């Protein structure tokens, strides 16, 4: 009879991903190797390949970890009764990247996980897990907006589903698009020694003024105001999220 496995399937997966994160930090997201991950995890390559088939799987798996943690933070914020729904949306934009990061290379993980070549090479297991995580996150915001419409916090006369979808997509496009722009100029900032990518967005930055206009273009009982934005930022600081 074969000896019992020293570690369970889930424990092995955790060991592999933790080891991979260490390897990436010690080298880079381009230079880490599967053999180095196996050595650091203390597992055979046969055991490694039961969980991840290639480096792209590891990138997807770690990116999913980041996404799941961020989704949990989003869920907590969208459940905060002290905020109106517009304030909750603003809170998402005001989160401090350094306060919610899982790894120092979170941004690189996101960039690679969205790359077509990486997606094509990753196994179905990890692409499906990532898609499932995305669906869970989308549902958090969909339910929040439907609740706002049901409670008449967001005043809609018809076509609730399409309006909710449009609102969520527009807000995310603005928030994520702004972060992408900041990443593009990061190279120059690093060279100049003024890198601020991991700093929270300032209350007077274009993202906040633009998001305010976008939110208030919808018929809310309580529109977002500058005072409300300041209140949200202060509360996030108290919670250690900004």
C-alpha positions in Angstrom: 0.0 0.0 0.0 1.3 3.4 -0.9 2.1 5.7 2.0 -0.5 8.5 2.8 0.3 11.8 1.2 2.2 14.1 3.5 0.1 17.1 2.4 -3.4 17.4 1.2 -4.2 18.6 -2.4 -5.2 22.0 -1.1 -2.1 22.3 1.1 0.1 21.4 -1.8 -1.5 24.0 -3.9 -0.9 26.7 -1.2 2.7 25.6 -0.9 3.3 25.9 -4.6 1.7 29.3 -4.9 3.5 30.6 -1.9 6.8 29.3 -3.2 6.1 30.8 -6.7 5.4 34.2 -5.1 8.8 34.0 -3.4 10.5 33.0 -6.6 9.0 35.9 -8.5 10.0 38.4 -5.8 13.6 37.0 -5.8 13.9 37.1 -9.6 11.0 38.5 -11.7 7.7 37.5 -13.2 9.7 36.8 -16.4 12.6 34.9 -14.9 11.2 32.6 -12.3 11.3 28.9 -13.2 9.1 25.9 -12.5 12.0 24.0 -11.1 12.8 26.8 -8.7 9.2 26.8 -7.5 9.4 23.0 -6.9 12.6 23.3 -5.0 11.3 26.1 -2.8 8.0 24.3 -2.2 9.8 21.1 -1.3 7.7 19.1 -3.8 8.6 16.9 -6.8 7.9 18.2 -10.3 5.3 15.5 -10.6 3.4 17.0 -7.7 3.9 20.5 -9.1 2.4 19.5 -12.5 -0.7 18.1 -10.8 -1.6 21.7 -9.9 0.0 24.0 -12.5 1.0 23.0 -16.0 3.2 26.0 -16.8 4.4 29.4 -15.7 1.3 31.0 -17.2 -0.8 28.9 -14.8 1.2 30.2 -11.9 0.6 33.8 -13.1 -3.1 33.2 -13.4 -3.2 31.5 -10.0 -1.5 34.3 -8.2 -3.5 37.0 -10.1 -6.6 35.2 -9.0 -5.4 35.3 -5.4 -5.1 39.1 -5.7 -8.5 39.4 -7.4 -10.2 37.3 -4.8 -8.8 39.4 -2.0 -9.7 42.6 -3.7 -13.2 41.3 -4.3 -13.6 40.5 -0.6 -12.6 44.1 0.2 -15.1 45.4 -2.3 -17.8 43.2 -0.8 -17.1 44.6 2.7 -17.3 48.2 1.4 -20.5 47.6 -0.6 -22.0 46.2 2.6 -21.2 49.2 4.8 -24.5 50.7 5.9 -22.8 54.0 6.9 -22.3 54.8 3.3 -24.8 55.7 0.6 -24.3 53.6 -2.6 -22.6 56.5 -4.5 -20.2 56.8 -1.5 -19.5 53.1 -1.7 -18.6 53.4 -5.4 -16.4 56.4 -4.6 -14.7 54.3 -1.8 -13.6 51.7 -4.3 -11.8 54.5 -6.3 -10.2 55.9 -3.1 -8.7 52.6 -1.9 -4.9 52.8 -1.4 -3.1 50.3 -3.7 -0.3 49.8 -1.1 -2.9 49.1 1.6 -4.7 46.3 -0.3 -1.9 44.7 -2.2 -1.2 41.0 -1.8 2.2 41.0 -3.4 4.6 43.9 -4.3 4.2 42.8 -7.9 0.3 42.9 -8.0 0.3 45.3 -11.0 2.6 43.1 -13.0 0.4 40.1 -12.3 -2.6 41.9 -13.6 -0.8 43.0 -16.7 0.4 39.5 -17.6 -2.9 37.9 -16.7 -4.6 40.2 -19.2 -2.1 39.4 -22.0 -3.5 37.3 -24.8 -0.4 35.1 -25.1 -0.6 34.2 -21.4 -4.3 33.5 -21.6 -3.8 31.2 -24.5 -1.1 29.2 -22.8 -2.7 28.9 -19.4 -4.7 25.7 -18.7 -8.5 25.6 -18.7 -8.5 24.9 -15.0 -6.9 28.3 -14.1 -8.7 30.4 -16.8 -12.0 29.0 -15.6 -11.1 29.7 -11.9 -10.3 33.3 -12.9 -13.5 33.7 -14.8 -15.5 32.3 -11.9 -13.8 34.8 -9.6 -14.7 37.6 -12.0 -18.3 36.5 -12.0 -18.4 36.6 -8.2 -17.0 40.1 -8.2 -19.5 41.3 -10.9 -22.4 39.9 -8.8 -21.3 41.9 -5.8 -21.8 45.1 -7.7 -24.9 43.9 -9.6 -26.7 43.0 -6.4 -25.7 46.3 -4.7 -27.1 48.4 -7.6 -30.2 46.3 -7.8 -30.7 46.9 -4.1 -30.3 50.6 -4.6 -32.8 50.6 -7.4 -35.3 48.5 -5.4 -35.0 50.9 -2.4 -35.4 53.9 -4.7 -32.0 55.2 -3.7 -31.3 55.0 -7.4 -34.4 56.3 -9.1 -35.2 54.4 -12.3 -38.5 54.3 -14.1 -37.7 51.4 -16.4 -35.0 49.1 -17.9 -33.3 48.5 -14.6 -31.1 45.7 -15.8 -29.5 47.6 -18.6 -29.1 50.8 -16.5 -27.4 48.9 -13.7 -25.1 47.1 -16.2 -24.2 50.5 -17.9 -23.5 52.2 -14.6 -21.3 49.4 -13.3 -19.4 49.1 -16.6 -18.9 52.9 -16.8 -17.6 53.2 -13.3 -15.2 50.3 -13.7 -13.9 51.5 -17.0 -13.1 54.9 -15.5 -11.4 53.5 -12.4 -9.4 50.7 -14.1 -8.6 52.9 -17.1 -7.2 55.6 -14.9 -5.0 53.1 -13.2 -3.8 51.8 -16.6 -2.8 55.4 -17.5 -0.9 55.8 -14.3 1.0 52.6 -15.0 2.0 53.9 -18.5 3.7 56.9 -16.9 5.2 54.9 -14.1 8.4 54.3 -16.1 9.2 58.0 -16.3 8.3 58.5 -12.6 10.6 55.6 -11.6 13.4 57.2 -13.6 12.8 60.6 -12.0 12.4 59.1 -8.5 8.8 60.3 -8.2 7.0 57.0 -8.6 3.5 57.3 -6.9 1.7 54.4 -8.5 1.1 52.7 -5.1 -0.1 56.0 -3.5 -3.9 56.5 -3.1 -5.6 58.8 -5.6 -5.8 62.4 -4.4 -9.2 63.9 -3.8 -8.5 66.5 -6.5 -7.3 64.2 -9.2 -9.1 63.8 -12.5 -10.4 60.3 -11.6 -12.3 61.6 -8.6 -13.8 64.6 -10.4 -14.7 62.5 -13.4 -16.2 59.8 -11.2 -18.2 62.4 -9.3 -19.7 63.7 -12.6 -20.4 60.1 -13.8 -22.2 59.1 -10.6 -24.2 62.3 -10.5 -25.3 61.9 -14.1 -27.7 59.2 -12.7 -30.8 60.1 -10.6 -29.7 59.4 -7.0 -31.7 60.5 -4.0 -28.4 61.6 -2.5 -25.8 62.6 -5.1 -22.1 62.4 -4.2 -20.5 65.6 -2.9 -17.0 66.8 -2.2 -17.8 66.7 1.5 -19.0 63.1 1.2 -15.9 62.1 -0.7 -13.7 63.6 2.1 -15.8 61.7 4.6 -15.3 58.4 2.7 -11.5 59.0 2.4 -11.2 59.6 6.1 -13.2 56.5 7.0 -11.0 54.4 4.7 -7.9 55.8 6.4 -9.4 54.8 9.8 -10.0 51.3 8.4 -6.4 51.0 7.2 -7.5 50.9 3.5 -6.1 54.2 2.4 
